[in-house]
Structures are given as C-alpha cells and as structure tokens.
Amino acid sequence: MAASYELKAQARDRVGKGAARALRREGLLPAVIYGDKKPALPITIPVKETTLTLHKGGFLTQIGVIDVDGEKHQVIAKDFQLHPVRDDVLHVDFLRVTKGATFTIEIPVQFLNEDKCPGIKKGGVLNVVRHTVEMNVPADAIPEALEIDLANAQPGDTLHISAVTLPKGCEPTITDRDFTIATIAAPAGVKEADDDASEDGEAEGGDA
C-alpha cells in the first residue's frame, strides 16, 4: 500500500486542554493513533506540515505514514477537528492500516462532463443529494472519488448509486435500496408546461 504522505511525530505523555494549547504554541498538534487491537498512541505532529497535507485534499481517503520517533506507522486519518472561527487544525485521529483491512469511509462524489450535460444545457439544474457516500473499502484500494458521468443526463433525470461504476471490492453501506446521488431538476418553463398538460388531460378526462 503506497503512502500519499509522511509526517514526523513524537510520542506525548501530556494530555488535556492545557497541554494541547502549550503544544500549539510550539507549532505542534496533539493527535492519536489507534486501532488494530493495540493501545492508543498519543503523539504530536507538526502544525504546518499537517495543515498543508490536509489542504491538498483527500486527507480522509489516503494512506499515510506517521514516523513516531523512528518507528513508522501506516495510517489513515479518521477524523480531525478545526477551530470554529479560524479553521486551524486542532486535533487529528489516525487509524492503523494493516494488510487486508477494510474501512468504512465517506467517499466524495465527482461529476464528470457537467459542461456537456444535455439536461443542464436545456436549462436544468444539477441538484446534488449526496456529496459523499459512506462505503466499505479495502485499505489497499481506497477510491479518491466516485465518478458520475453527466454526458447523457436529461432534464428530470434521477441519478442513483447504480449509475456509478464502483471500484473493485468497494460497496456502499446502504444496500437495501438504489439511493439517489443527484437529480437534474427540469427548467421551470418545462415543469410548468408539463403541469399545464397534466391539468388539460385531467380536464378532458372530466368532460368525458
């Protein structure tokens, strides 16, 4: 499993809000590595490098390496906390990655050929119902995104999970229905015309 990033870290024995604030003044972040039936490992990681890694995108779907005092741990970021005002990173939780492991991860949805979509060209609007999909994925084949091609989508179309070509070994956690990812909302004029036609049909039926 190739790693997308590597961060230097040190084990920490100080915990609590006061200790966390002191670490941040030193340019460090509190973090934890857990999972694989091993004790949680509190660590510190550098603020600058971690922030840059996070803003590159895909932080929660990429395998990384944390070098803790010379011992390398293969991990995936499970969660992170941001300051409510400044958006500074405050804390990161990492999950150990082992061969053959499967994770439940929110995978982002990416729409292709939006500029060529007939439904949008005709005045329709892409209405995204799910920006991410929770999926069970193998650790060695985590997709960066689920791709939906809009090249043939028409006004009024509904795009379900069945329209997505899922990477091998990946499956959504919702399996009991073909849930909606997005719709192409019909232009207002088209909808009004359809409504008028429907009303005319009902009127004609009533006169019969």
MIZATOR-113752 format. One record per atom (N, C-alpha, C): x, y, z; residue number from 0; residue in three letters; atom name. Coordinates in steps of 0.02 Angstrom, whole numbers, plus 50000, padded with zeros to 5 digits. Layout:
PT     px     py     pz    k    r   a
PT      X      Y      Z  NUM  ALA  CA
...
//
This chain:
PT     px     py     pz    k    r   a
PT  50042  49940  50000    0  MET   N
PT  50000  50000  50000    0  MET  CA
PT  50044  50062  50000    0  MET   C
PT  50044  50098  49945    1  ALA   N
PT  50085  50158  49940    1  ALA  CA
PT  50057  50214  49981    1  ALA   C
PT  50100  50249  50016    2  ALA   N
PT  50079  50305  50059    2  ALA  CA
PT  50077  50370  50018    2  ALA   C
PT  50028  50412  50033    3  SER   N
PT  50022  50476  49998    3  SER  CA
PT  50059  50532  50033    3  SER   C
PT  50074  50522  50097    4  TYR   N
PT  50109  50574  50135    4  TYR  CA
PT  50145  50542  50194    4  TYR   C
PT  50192  50577  50222    5  GLU   N
PT  50227  50555  50283    5  GLU  CA
PT  50236  50614  50329    5  GLU   C
PT  50221  50603  50393    6  LEU   N
PT  50229  50655  50443    6  LEU  CA
PT  50274  50630  50499    6  LEU   C
PT  50318  50674  50521    7  LYS   N
PT  50360  50659  50579    7  LYS  CA
PT  50320  50671  50643    7  LYS   C
PT  50329  50628  50692    8  ALA   N
PT  50290  50635  50754    8  ALA  CA
PT  50333  50614  50813    8  ALA   C
PT  50309  50634  50872    9  GLN   N
PT  50340  50613  50934    9  GLN  CA
PT  50285  50588  50981    9  GLN   C
PT  50301  50536  51019   10  ALA   N
PT  50253  50513  51070   10  ALA  CA
PT  50246  50567  51123   10  ALA   C
PT  50186  50574  51150   11  ARG   N
PT  50174  50625  51202   11  ARG  CA
PT  50143  50593  51263   11  ARG   C
PT  50160  50621  51320   12  ASP   N
PT  50131  50597  51382   12  ASP  CA
PT  50087  50650  51416   12  ASP   C
PT  50087  50710  51387   13  ARG   N
PT  50045  50763  51415   13  ARG  CA
PT  49977  50762  51380   13  ARG   C
PT  49923  50763  51418   14  VAL   N
PT  49856  50764  51390   14  VAL  CA
PT  49816  50820  51423   14  VAL   C
PT  49757  50835  51395   15  GLY   N
PT  49715  50888  51422   15  GLY  CA
PT  49719  50951  51381   15  GLY   C
PT  49672  50997  51394   16  LYS   N
PT  49668  51058  51355   16  LYS  CA
PT  49728  51103  51365   16  LYS   C
PT  49752  51107  51427   17  GLY   N
PT  49811  51149  51440   17  GLY  CA
PT  49872  51125  51403   17  GLY   C
PT  49882  51060  51403   18  ALA   N
PT  49940  51032  51368   18  ALA  CA
PT  49933  51042  51292   18  ALA   C
PT  49871  51036  51267   19  ALA   N
PT  49859  51046  51195   19  ALA  CA
PT  49875  51117  51174   19  ALA   C
PT  49854  51166  51215   20  ARG   N
PT  49869  51236  51200   20  ARG  CA
PT  49944  51249  51200   20  ARG   C
PT  49979  51219  51248   21  ALA   N
PT  50052  51227  51252   21  ALA  CA
PT  50086  51199  51190   21  ALA   C
PT  50061  51141  51166   22  LEU   N
PT  50090  51110  51106   22  LEU  CA
PT  50080  51155  51045   22  LEU   C
PT  50020  51184  51039   23  ARG   N
PT  50006  51226  50981   23  ARG  CA
PT  50050  51288  50980   23  ARG   C
PT  50066  51314  51039   24  ARG   N
PT  50112  51371  51042   24  ARG  CA
PT  50181  51352  51018   24  ARG   C
PT  50197  51287  51021   25  GLU   N
PT  50262  51263  50997   25  GLU  CA
PT  50259  51240  50924   25  GLU   C
PT  50202  51251  50891   26  GLY   N
PT  50195  51231  50821   26  GLY  CA
PT  50180  51157  50813   26  GLY   C
PT  50151  51127  50864   27  LEU   N
PT  50135  51055  50863   27  LEU  CA
PT  50060  51044  50874   27  LEU   C
PT  50037  50987  50851   28  LEU   N
PT  49967  50968  50860   28  LEU  CA
PT  49962  50903  50899   28  LEU   C
PT  49913  50898  50944   29  PRO   N
PT  49900  50833  50976   29  PRO  CA
PT  49863  50788  50926   29  PRO   C
PT  49881  50724  50927   30  ALA   N
PT  49849  50675  50884   30  ALA  CA
PT  49852  50608  50918   30  ALA   C
PT  49813  50560  50891   31  VAL   N
PT  49812  50493  50920   31  VAL  CA
PT  49812  50442  50863   31  VAL   C
PT  49850  50388  50872   32  ILE   N
PT  49847  50331  50826   32  ILE  CA
PT  49815  50274  50865   32  ILE   C
PT  49762  50244  50835   33  TYR   N
PT  49728  50190  50871   33  TYR  CA
PT  49708  50136  50821   33  TYR   C
PT  49679  50082  50847   34  GLY   N
PT  49655  50027  50805   34  GLY  CA
PT  49702  49968  50803   34  GLY   C
PT  49683  49916  50764   35  ASP   N
PT  49721  49854  50757   35  ASP  CA
PT  49730  49819  50824   35  ASP   C
PT  49682  49828  50869   36  LYS   N
PT  49683  49794  50935   36  LYS  CA
PT  49745  49810  50975   36  LYS   C
PT  49772  49870  50964   37  LYS   N
PT  49831  49892  51001   37  LYS  CA
PT  49813  49954  51042   37  LYS   C
PT  49852  49968  51095   38  PRO   N
PT  49837  50027  51136   38  PRO  CA
PT  49841  50091  51094   38  PRO   C
PT  49800  50140  51112   39  ALA   N
PT  49803  50205  51078   39  ALA  CA
PT  49871  50237  51092   39  ALA   C
PT  49898  50270  51042   40  LEU   N
PT  49964  50301  51047   40  LEU  CA
PT  49957  50377  51039   40  LEU   C
PT  49959  50416  51093   41  PRO   N
PT  49956  50489  51088   41  PRO  CA
PT  50022  50515  51059   41  PRO   C
PT  50016  50560  51011   42  ILE   N
PT  50075  50586  50977   42  ILE  CA
PT  50067  50662  50967   42  ILE   C
PT  50122  50693  50946   43  THR   N
PT  50120  50762  50922   43  THR  CA
PT  50144  50762  50850   43  THR   C
PT  50112  50804  50808   44  ILE   N
PT  50132  50811  50738   44  ILE  CA
PT  50139  50885  50723   44  ILE   C
PT  50180  50903  50673   45  PRO   N
PT  50190  50974  50658   45  PRO  CA
PT  50129  51007  50627   45  PRO   C
PT  50111  51066  50652   46  VAL   N
PT  50053  51102  50627   46  VAL  CA
PT  50059  51117  50552   46  VAL   C
PT  50116  51145  50531   47  LYS   N
PT  50124  51169  50462   47  LYS  CA
PT  50117  51112  50412   47  LYS   C
PT  50155  51058  50422   48  GLU   N
PT  50154  51002  50375   48  GLU  CA
PT  50086  50968  50374   48  GLU   C
PT  50055  50962  50432   49  THR   N
PT  49989  50930  50436   49  THR  CA
PT  49936  50972  50400   49  THR   C
PT  49939  51038  50409   50  THR   N
PT  49891  51082  50376   50  THR  CA
PT  49899  51079  50301   50  THR   C
PT  49961  51080  50277   51  LEU   N
PT  49974  51075  50205   51  LEU  CA
PT  49947  51009  50177   51  LEU   C
PT  49959  50955  50214   52  THR   N
PT  49935  50889  50192   52  THR  CA
PT  49859  50888  50188   52  THR   C
PT  49826  50917  50238   53  LEU   N
PT  49753  50918  50240   53  LEU  CA
PT  49725  50958  50181   53  LEU   C
PT  49755  51015  50166   54  HIS   N
PT  49728  51059  50114   54  HIS  CA
PT  49744  51035  50043   54  HIS   C
PT  49785  50984  50036   55  LYS   N
PT  49797  50954  49970   55  LYS  CA
PT  49736  50916  49946   55  LYS   C
PT  49692  50897  49993   56  GLY   N
PT  49632  50860  49975   56  GLY  CA
PT  49640  50786  49986   56  GLY   C
PT  49585  50752  49997   57  GLY   N
PT  49586  50679  50005   57  GLY  CA
PT  49616  50655  50070   57  GLY   C
PT  49620  50699  50120   58  PHE   N
PT  49654  50681  50182   58  PHE  CA
PT  49622  50620  50216   58  PHE   C
PT  49555  50615  50212   59  LEU   N
PT  49520  50561  50246   59  LEU  CA
PT  49514  50498  50203   59  LEU   C
PT  49542  50499  50143   60  THR   N
PT  49537  50440  50100   60  THR  CA
PT  49606  50415  50076   60  THR   C
PT  49659  50443  50103   61  GLN   N
PT  49726  50424  50082   61  GLN  CA
PT  49766  50390  50138   61  GLN   C
PT  49807  50342  50117   62  ILE   N
PT  49852  50309  50165   62  ILE  CA
PT  49912  50353  50177   62  ILE   C
PT  49931  50360  50239   63  GLY   N
PT  49990  50399  50257   63  GLY  CA
PT  50036  50360  50303   63  GLY   C
PT  50094  50388  50315   64  VAL   N
PT  50142  50359  50361   64  VAL  CA
PT  50158  50410  50415   64  VAL   C
PT  50153  50388  50477   65  ILE   N
PT  50173  50430  50534   65  ILE  CA
PT  50237  50400  50564   65  ILE   C
PT  50291  50438  50562   66  ASP   N
PT  50355  50417  50589   66  ASP  CA
PT  50359  50441  50661   66  ASP   C
PT  50347  50394  50708   67  VAL   N
PT  50348  50411  50779   67  VAL  CA
PT  50415  50392  50810   67  VAL   C
PT  50457  50442  50817   68  ASP   N
PT  50523  50430  50847   68  ASP  CA
PT  50561  50374  50812   68  ASP   C
PT  50555  50372  50744   69  GLY   N
PT  50591  50322  50705   69  GLY  CA
PT  50551  50260  50688   69  GLY   C
PT  50494  50249  50722   70  GLU   N
PT  50452  50191  50707   70  GLU  CA
PT  50394  50214  50662   70  GLU   C
PT  50389  50182  50603   71  LYS   N
PT  50340  50205  50554   71  LYS  CA
PT  50275  50166  50561   71  LYS   C
PT  50219  50204  50561   72  HIS   N
PT  50152  50175  50566   72  HIS  CA
PT  50113  50194  50503   72  HIS   C
PT  50085  50144  50470   73  GLN   N
PT  50042  50158  50413   73  GLN  CA
PT  49972  50172  50438   73  GLN   C
PT  49944  50229  50417   74  VAL   N
PT  49881  50253  50447   74  VAL  CA
PT  49835  50283  50394   74  VAL   C
PT  49774  50294  50415   75  ILE   N
PT  49727  50335  50377   75  ILE  CA
PT  49695  50382  50427   75  ILE   C
PT  49688  50446  50408   76  ALA   N
PT  49656  50495  50452   76  ALA  CA
PT  49582  50479  50458   76  ALA   C
PT  49559  50468  50519   77  LYS   N
PT  49489  50451  50530   77  LYS  CA
PT  49446  50513  50544   77  LYS   C
PT  49476  50562  50576   78  ASP   N
PT  49439  50623  50592   78  ASP  CA
PT  49488  50678  50610   78  ASP   C
PT  49466  50740  50603   79  PHE   N
PT  49506  50797  50626   79  PHE  CA
PT  49460  50852  50650   79  PHE   C
PT  49486  50892  50696   80  GLN   N
PT  49447  50947  50724   80  GLN  CA
PT  49477  51013  50702   80  GLN   C
PT  49433  51060  50685   81  LEU   N
PT  49455  51127  50665   81  LEU  CA
PT  49430  51179  50715   81  LEU   C
PT  49468  51234  50720   82  HIS   N
PT  49446  51290  50762   82  HIS  CA
PT  49382  51318  50731   82  HIS   C
PT  49330  51332  50771   83  PRO   N
PT  49266  51354  50744   83  PRO  CA
PT  49268  51421  50708   83  PRO   C
PT  49318  51462  50722   84  VAL   N
PT  49323  51528  50690   84  VAL  CA
PT  49379  51531  50639   84  VAL   C
PT  49439  51510  50660   85  ARG   N
PT  49498  51519  50617   85  ARG  CA
PT  49509  51460  50570   85  ARG   C
PT  49475  51404  50580   86  ASP   N
PT  49485  51344  50539   86  ASP  CA
PT  49555  51314  50547   86  ASP   C
PT  49590  51331  50601   87  ASP   N
PT  49654  51298  50615   87  ASP  CA
PT  49641  51226  50636   87  ASP   C
PT  49687  51181  50617   88  VAL   N
PT  49681  51112  50638   88  VAL  CA
PT  49697  51108  50713   88  VAL   C
PT  49655  51074  50751   89  LEU   N
PT  49664  51069  50823   89  LEU  CA
PT  49684  50999  50846   89  LEU   C
PT  49661  50947  50811   90  HIS   N
PT  49674  50878  50832   90  HIS  CA
PT  49660  50831  50774   90  HIS   C
PT  49697  50776  50771   91  VAL   N
PT  49686  50726  50718   91  VAL  CA
PT  49686  50656  50749   91  VAL   C
PT  49637  50616  50727   92  ASP   N
PT  49635  50545  50746   92  ASP  CA
PT  49657  50504  50685   92  ASP   C
PT  49706  50461  50696   93  PHE   N
PT  49730  50416  50644   93  PHE  CA
PT  49712  50344  50661   93  PHE   C
PT  49696  50305  50610   94  LEU   N
PT  49680  50234  50618   94  LEU  CA
PT  49735  50192  50587   94  LEU   C
PT  49761  50143  50624   95  ARG   N
PT  49813  50100  50596   95  ARG  CA
PT  49786  50061  50536   95  ARG   C
PT  49828  50053  50486   96  VAL   N
PT  49810  50016  50425   96  VAL  CA
PT  49851  49952  50422   96  VAL   C
PT  49817  49896  50415   97  THR   N
PT  49850  49832  50409   97  THR  CA
PT  49829  49798  50344   97  THR   C
PT  49870  49754  50319   98  LYS   N
PT  49856  49719  50256   98  LYS  CA
PT  49791  49680  50262   98  LYS   C
PT  49749  49688  50210   99  GLY   N
PT  49685  49653  50209   99  GLY  CA
PT  49629  49688  50248   99  GLY   C
PT  49645  49745  50278  100  ALA   N
PT  49595  49781  50318  100  ALA  CA
PT  49543  49814  50273  100  ALA   C
PT  49483  49822  50299  101  THR   N
PT  49429  49857  50265  101  THR  CA
PT  49405  49914  50309  101  THR   C
PT  49393  49972  50278  102  PHE   N
PT  49372  50031  50316  102  PHE  CA
PT  49304  50055  50292  102  PHE   C
PT  49268  50088  50336  103  THR   N
PT  49206  50122  50318  103  THR  CA
PT  49223  50197  50313  103  THR   C
PT  49218  50223  50252  104  ILE   N
PT  49242  50291  50239  104  ILE  CA
PT  49191  50328  50196  104  ILE   C
PT  49186  50394  50208  105  GLU   N
PT  49145  50437  50165  105  GLU  CA
PT  49186  50454  50103  105  GLU   C
PT  49163  50430  50044  106  ILE   N
PT  49198  50443  49982  106  ILE  CA
PT  49163  50500  49945  106  ILE   C
PT  49200  50552  49924  107  PRO   N
PT  49167  50608  49889  107  PRO  CA
PT  49142  50588  49820  107  PRO   C
PT  49090  50622  49798  108  VAL   N
PT  49061  50611  49732  108  VAL  CA
PT  49087  50664  49684  108  VAL   C
PT  49108  50642  49625  109  GLN   N
PT  49134  50688  49574  109  GLN  CA
PT  49092  50681  49511  109  GLN   C
PT  49069  50738  49484  110  PHE   N
PT  49027  50737  49425  110  PHE  CA
PT  49069  50755  49363  110  PHE   C
PT  49064  50713  49312  111  LEU   N
PT  49102  50723  49250  111  LEU  CA
PT  49057  50751  49195  111  LEU   C
PT  49088  50789  49149  112  ASN   N
PT  49054  50815  49090  112  ASN  CA
PT  48993  50859  49106  112  ASN   C
PT  49000  50897  49161  113  GLU   N
PT  48945  50942  49179  113  GLU  CA
PT  48934  50994  49125  113  GLU   C
PT  48988  51014  49091  114  ASP   N
PT  48982  51065  49038  114  ASP  CA
PT  48950  51037  48975  114  ASP   C
PT  48946  50970  48969  115  LYS   N
PT  48917  50938  48910  115  LYS  CA
PT  48848  50909  48925  115  LYS   C
PT  48825  50915  48986  116  CYS   N
PT  48762  50883  49007  116  CYS  CA
PT  48702  50913  48971  116  CYS   C
PT  48665  50873  48932  117  PRO   N
PT  48607  50899  48895  117  PRO  CA
PT  48555  50929  48942  117  PRO   C
PT  48545  50898  49000  118  GLY   N
PT  48495  50924  49046  118  GLY  CA
PT  48512  50993  49072  118  GLY   C
PT  48576  51006  49084  119  ILE   N
PT  48597  51072  49107  119  ILE  CA
PT  48596  51123  49049  119  ILE   C
PT  48616  51100  48989  120  LYS   N
PT  48615  51145  48931  120  LYS  CA
PT  48544  51168  48915  120  LYS   C
PT  48495  51126  48931  121  LYS   N
PT  48425  51143  48917  121  LYS  CA
PT  48395  51185  48974  121  LYS   C
PT  48436  51205  49021  122  GLY   N
PT  48412  51248  49075  122  GLY  CA
PT  48400  51213  49141  122  GLY   C
PT  48414  51148  49143  123  GLY   N
PT  48405  51111  49205  123  GLY  CA
PT  48460  51128  49255  123  GLY   C
PT  48450  51107  49316  124  VAL   N
PT  48498  51121  49370  124  VAL  CA
PT  48518  51056  49403  124  VAL   C
PT  48584  51048  49413  125  LEU   N
PT  48609  50989  49449  125  LEU  CA
PT  48596  50997  49523  125  LEU   C
PT  48555  50953  49550  126  ASN   N
PT  48538  50954  49621  126  ASN  CA
PT  48573  50895  49655  126  ASN   C
PT  48625  50909  49693  127  VAL   N
PT  48665  50857  49725  127  VAL  CA
PT  48632  50837  49791  127  VAL   C
PT  48611  50775  49795  128  VAL   N
PT  48579  50750  49856  128  VAL  CA
PT  48632  50725  49905  128  VAL   C
PT  48684  50691  49878  129  ARG   N
PT  48738  50665  49920  129  ARG  CA
PT  48805  50688  49891  129  ARG   C
PT  48841  50728  49930  130  HIS   N
PT  48908  50749  49909  130  HIS  CA
PT  48960  50694  49924  130  HIS   C
PT  48944  50651  49971  131  THR   N
PT  48987  50594  49988  131  THR  CA
PT  48942  50532  49997  131  THR   C
PT  48973  50474  49990  132  VAL   N
PT  48938  50411  50001  132  VAL  CA
PT  48979  50369  50050  132  VAL   C
PT  48947  50346  50103  133  GLU   N
PT  48981  50303  50151  133  GLU  CA
PT  48990  50234  50121  133  GLU   C
PT  49053  50211  50119  134  MET   N
PT  49068  50148  50085  134  MET  CA
PT  49116  50105  50127  134  MET   C
PT  49110  50039  50117  135  ASN   N
PT  49160  49992  50144  135  ASN  CA
PT  49212  49981  50089  135  ASN   C
PT  49274  49996  50104  136  VAL   N
PT  49327  49994  50053  136  VAL  CA
PT  49388  49957  50079  136  VAL   C
PT  49424  49921  50035  137  PRO   N
PT  49486  49889  50056  137  PRO  CA
PT  49541  49941  50066  137  PRO   C
PT  49584  49930  50115  138  ALA   N
PT  49636  49979  50131  138  ALA  CA
PT  49684  49991  50074  138  ALA   C
PT  49693  49940  50031  139  ASP   N
PT  49742  49947  49977  139  ASP  CA
PT  49710  49971  49912  139  ASP   C
PT  49646  49990  49914  140  ALA   N
PT  49613  50014  49853  140  ALA  CA
PT  49559  50065  49870  140  ALA   C
PT  49577  50117  49907  141  ILE   N
PT  49529  50168  49927  141  ILE  CA
PT  49520  50217  49869  141  ILE   C
PT  49460  50222  49841  142  PRO   N
PT  49450  50269  49786  142  PRO  CA
PT  49452  50341  49810  142  PRO   C
PT  49481  50386  49769  143  GLU   N
PT  49482  50456  49788  143  GLU  CA
PT  49413  50488  49780  143  GLU   C
PT  49373  50461  49733  144  ALA   N
PT  49306  50488  49721  144  ALA  CA
PT  49264  50438  49683  144  ALA   C
PT  49198  50444  49689  145  LEU   N
PT  49151  50406  49648  145  LEU  CA
PT  49132  50451  49590  145  LEU   C
PT  49140  50427  49529  146  GLU   N
PT  49128  50469  49470  146  GLU  CA
PT  49060  50454  49438  146  GLU   C
PT  49023  50508  49424  147  ILE   N
PT  48959  50503  49389  147  ILE  CA
PT  48963  50545  49326  147  ILE   C
PT  48952  50512  49268  148  ASP   N
PT  48956  50545  49204  148  ASP  CA
PT  48889  50576  49186  148  ASP   C
PT  48889  50642  49175  149  LEU   N
PT  48827  50678  49158  149  LEU  CA
PT  48818  50688  49083  149  LEU   C
PT  48859  50656  49042  150  ALA   N
PT  48859  50668  48970  150  ALA  CA
PT  48791  50655  48937  150  ALA   C
PT  48751  50610  48966  151  ASN   N
PT  48686  50593  48936  151  ASN  CA
PT  48627  50609  48981  151  ASN   C
PT  48639  50645  49036  152  ALA   N
PT  48586  50659  49084  152  ALA  CA
PT  48537  50712  49056  152  ALA   C
PT  48473  50697  49060  153  GLN   N
PT  48421  50740  49033  153  GLN  CA
PT  48383  50775  49089  153  GLN   C
PT  48346  50829  49073  154  PRO   N
PT  48305  50861  49124  154  PRO  CA
PT  48257  50812  49156  154  PRO   C
PT  48252  50813  49222  155  GLY   N
PT  48208  50768  49258  155  GLY  CA
PT  48239  50702  49277  155  GLY   C
PT  48301  50688  49253  156  ASP   N
PT  48334  50625  49269  156  ASP  CA
PT  48353  50621  49342  156  ASP   C
PT  48350  50561  49370  157  THR   N
PT  48374  50547  49437  157  THR  CA
PT  48433  50500  49432  157  THR   C
PT  48488  50517  49463  158  LEU   N
PT  48549  50477  49459  158  LEU  CA
PT  48558  50439  49524  158  LEU   C
PT  48554  50373  49519  159  HIS   N
PT  48557  50329  49578  159  HIS  CA
PT  48627  50301  49586  159  HIS   C
PT  48639  50269  49643  160  ILE   N
PT  48704  50237  49655  160  ILE  CA
PT  48718  50184  49603  160  ILE   C
PT  48666  50154  49573  161  SER   N
PT  48676  50103  49521  161  SER  CA
PT  48708  50132  49458  161  SER   C
PT  48706  50199  49451  162  ALA   N
PT  48737  50232  49394  162  ALA  CA
PT  48812  50239  49402  162  ALA   C
PT  48838  50222  49460  163  VAL   N
PT  48909  50229  49475  163  VAL  CA
PT  48945  50162  49465  163  VAL   C
PT  49000  50164  49427  164  THR   N
PT  49042  50105  49421  164  THR  CA
PT  49087  50103  49482  164  THR   C
PT  49072  50057  49528  165  LEU   N
PT  49108  50054  49591  165  LEU  CA
PT  49175  50019  49583  165  LEU   C
PT  49227  50045  49614  166  PRO   N
PT  49292  50011  49612  166  PRO  CA
PT  49287  49941  49642  166  PRO   C
PT  49329  49896  49619  167  LYS   N
PT  49328  49827  49642  167  LYS  CA
PT  49337  49823  49718  167  LYS   C
PT  49294  49783  49750  168  GLY   N
PT  49299  49774  49822  168  GLY  CA
PT  49265  49827  49863  168  GLY   C
PT  49235  49878  49830  169  CYS   N
PT  49203  49933  49866  169  CYS  CA
PT  49127  49926  49861  169  CYS   C
PT  49093  49938  49916  170  GLU   N
PT  49020  49936  49915  170  GLU  CA
PT  48992  49986  49964  170  GLU   C
PT  48935  50016  49947  171  PRO   N
PT  48904  50064  49994  171  PRO  CA
PT  48878  50029  50055  171  PRO   C
PT  48876  50064  50111  172  THR   N
PT  48849  50034  50172  172  THR  CA
PT  48773  50026  50168  172  THR   C
PT  48741  50066  50126  173  ILE   N
PT  48669  50059  50114  173  ILE  CA
PT  48660  50010  50056  173  ILE   C
PT  48631  49953  50069  174  THR   N
PT  48625  49901  50017  174  THR  CA
PT  48552  49881  50004  174  THR   C
PT  48506  49909  50042  175  ASP   N
PT  48436  49887  50035  175  ASP  CA
PT  48396  49929  49986  175  ASP   C
PT  48428  49980  49956  176  ARG   N
PT  48392  50019  49906  176  ARG  CA
PT  48441  50054  49859  176  ARG   C
PT  48416  50072  49800  177  ASP   N
PT  48456  50107  49750  177  ASP  CA
PT  48448  50182  49762  177  ASP   C
PT  48487  50208  49810  178  PHE   N
PT  48477  50276  49834  178  PHE  CA
PT  48500  50329  49784  178  PHE   C
PT  48472  50388  49791  179  THR   N
PT  48485  50443  49744  179  THR  CA
PT  48549  50480  49762  179  THR   C
PT  48590  50494  49711  180  ILE   N
PT  48650  50535  49719  180  ILE  CA
PT  48636  50607  49699  180  ILE   C
PT  48600  50615  49643  181  ALA   N
PT  48586  50682  49618  181  ALA  CA
PT  48527  50679  49570  181  ALA   C
PT  48499  50737  49554  182  THR   N
PT  48446  50742  49504  182  THR  CA
PT  48462  50801  49458  182  THR   C
PT  48434  50799  49399  183  ILE   N
PT  48437  50856  49353  183  ILE  CA
PT  48368  50887  49355  183  ILE   C
PT  48361  50940  49393  184  ALA   N
PT  48296  50973  49400  184  ALA  CA
PT  48277  51006  49334  184  ALA   C
PT  48216  50992  49311  185  ALA   N
PT  48193  51020  49248  185  ALA  CA
PT  48184  51095  49252  185  ALA   C
PT  48195  51131  49196  186  PRO   N
PT  48185  51204  49196  186  PRO  CA
PT  48113  51221  49215  186  PRO   C
PT  48105  51279  49246  187  ALA   N
PT  48038  51299  49270  187  ALA  CA
PT  47988  51299  49213  187  ALA   C
PT  48006  51324  49154  188  GLY   N
PT  47961  51327  49097  188  GLY  CA
PT  47937  51258  49076  188  GLY   C
PT  47984  51210  49077  189  VAL   N
PT  47966  51142  49057  189  VAL  CA
PT  47918  51112  49108  189  VAL   C
PT  47932  51124  49173  190  LYS   N
PT  47890  51097  49226  190  LYS  CA
PT  47820  51126  49221  190  LYS   C
PT  47816  51193  49209  191  GLU   N
PT  47751  51225  49204  191  GLU  CA
PT  47712  51198  49145  191  GLU   C
PT  47747  51186  49088  192  ALA   N
PT  47714  51159  49029  192  ALA  CA
PT  47687  51089  49043  192  ALA   C
PT  47728  51049  49079  193  ASP   N
PT  47706  50982  49097  193  ASP  CA
PT  47646  50984  49143  193  ASP   C
PT  47646  51032  49191  194  ASP   N
PT  47590  51038  49237  194  ASP  CA
PT  47526  51059  49199  194  ASP   C
PT  47534  51106  49150  195  ASP   N
PT  47476  51128  49111  195  ASP  CA
PT  47448  51071  49070  195  ASP   C
PT  47494  51031  49041  196  ALA   N
PT  47472  50974  49001  196  ALA  CA
PT  47435  50924  49044  196  ALA   C
PT  47461  50914  49106  197  SER   N
PT  47429  50868  49151  197  SER  CA
PT  47359  50892  49171  197  SER   C
PT  47354  50958  49184  198  GLU   N
PT  47289  50986  49202  198  GLU  CA
PT  47240  50981  49145  198  GLU   C
PT  47264  50994  49082  199  ASP   N
PT  47221  50989  49024  199  ASP  CA
PT  47196  50918  49016  199  ASP   C
PT  47241  50870  49028  200  GLY   N
PT  47221  50800  49022  200  GLY  CA
PT  47168  50782  49072  200  GLY   C
PT  47175  50808  49133  201  GLU   N
PT  47126  50793  49185  201  GLU  CA
PT  47059  50824  49168  201  GLU   C
PT  47062  50886  49140  202  ALA   N
PT  47000  50920  49122  202  ALA  CA
PT  46964  50882  49067  202  ALA   C
PT  47002  50860  49017  203  GLU   N
PT  46972  50822  48963  203  GLU  CA
PT  46941  50758  48988  203  GLU   C
PT  46977  50727  49035  204  GLY   N
PT  46951  50665  49063  204  GLY  CA
PT  46888  50676  49102  204  GLY   C
PT  46883  50735  49134  205  GLY   N
PT  46824  50751  49175  205  GLY  CA
PT  46763  50764  49131  205  GLY   C
PT  46776  50792  49069  206  ASP   N
PT  46719  50807  49025  206  ASP  CA
PT  46691  50744  48992  206  ASP   C
PT  46734  50692  48989  207  ALA   N
PT  46712  50632  48952  207  ALA  CA
PT  46656  50598  48989  207  ALA   C
//
